[in-house]
Amino acid sequence: MARVPQDPQIRVTEILGAAEYLFTAKGYCGTTISDIARHMGVAQGMFYYYFKSKEEILESLLDRQMSYFVSEVKDMVNTSIPASEKIGRLFQIVISNIHDKNEALFRIVQDEHNLHIKTKIARQSRIALTPLILEIIEEGSAAQEFTVSHPQVSLDYLLFTKEFLINTYHVTPDELLSPCLRMAEAMIEKILGTQEGTIHIILKQDV
């Protein structure tokens, strides 16, 4: 039987690190549990003490990234910048976390065999972001930056716009990325009832 370290979280972190590296290098389908154990230099039985399957590892990786992402959004929301700037930065954080920092994981969940995981992550994202976006909407309305009659409806449309950008960003040709983002900015301005040119989503290709 594999020896269990004193702090199980250390071993979990090691497994997740090895799995993420191999998923990126060999692809999710091309990586086996044996590959992960071999890469770590441990017995395969040790792996099963912490995870039941490769899919469970993938979900843990996504949960970890979700935690990082939500923490980044919360830190941003708690700053003193205007609400209109917070909305732009929210979209920047969402897109950069998926397409700049976690592109390999994102492509894995795009596979038709993993769409149930994608649906679960999208639901968790919505639950985590809902109170934060509503806070920004309320702040912008109080400061008369936004004119929002129905915050929940505006929230739903903002979340829809977020999902659209997430799902289309990676297939949009480079020359169309900026026009795509400018269109999204215009849509968000309409949703929030704010002046044209108020919302800015600045990503690496815009710098």
Rosetta blueprint (number, residue, H / E / L):
1 M L
2 A L
3 R L
4 V L
5 P L
6 Q L
7 D L
8 P H
9 Q H
10 I H
11 R H
12 V H
13 T H
14 E H
15 I H
16 L H
17 G H
18 A H
19 A H
20 E H
21 Y H
22 L H
23 F H
24 T H
25 A H
26 K H
27 G L
28 Y L
29 C L
30 G L
31 T L
32 T L
33 I H
34 S H
35 D H
36 I H
37 A H
38 R H
39 H H
40 M H
41 G L
42 V L
43 A L
44 Q H
45 G H
46 M H
47 F H
48 Y H
49 Y H
50 Y H
51 F L
52 K L
53 S L
54 K H
55 E H
56 E H
57 I H
58 L H
59 E H
60 S H
61 L H
62 L H
63 D H
64 R H
65 Q H
66 M H
67 S H
68 Y H
69 F H
70 V H
71 S H
72 E H
73 V H
74 K H
75 D H
76 M H
77 V H
78 N L
79 T L
80 S L
81 I L
82 P L
83 A H
84 S H
85 E H
86 K H
87 I H
88 G H
89 R H
90 L H
91 F H
92 Q H
93 I H
94 V H
95 I H
96 S H
97 N H
98 I H
99 H H
100 D H
101 K L
102 N L
103 E H
104 A H
105 L H
106 F H
107 R H
108 I H
109 V H
110 Q H
111 D L
112 E H
113 H H
114 N H
115 L H
116 H H
117 I H
118 K H
119 T H
120 K H
121 I H
122 A H
123 R H
124 Q H
125 S H
126 R H
127 I H
128 A H
129 L H
130 T H
131 P H
132 L H
133 I H
134 L H
135 E H
136 I H
137 I H
138 E H
139 E H
140 G H
141 S H
142 A H
143 A L
144 Q L
145 E L
146 F L
147 T L
148 V L
149 S L
150 H L
151 P H
152 Q H
153 V H
154 S H
155 L H
156 D H
157 Y H
158 L H
159 L H
160 F H
161 T H
162 K H
163 E H
164 F H
165 L H
166 I H
167 N H
168 T H
169 Y H
170 H L
171 V L
172 T L
173 P L
174 D H
175 E H
176 L H
177 L H
178 S H
179 P H
180 C H
181 L H
182 R H
183 M H
184 A H
185 E H
186 A H
187 M H
188 I H
189 E H
190 K H
191 I H
192 L H
193 G L
194 T L
195 Q L
196 E L
197 G L
198 T L
199 I L
200 H L
201 I L
202 I L
203 L L
204 K H
205 Q H
206 D H
207 V L
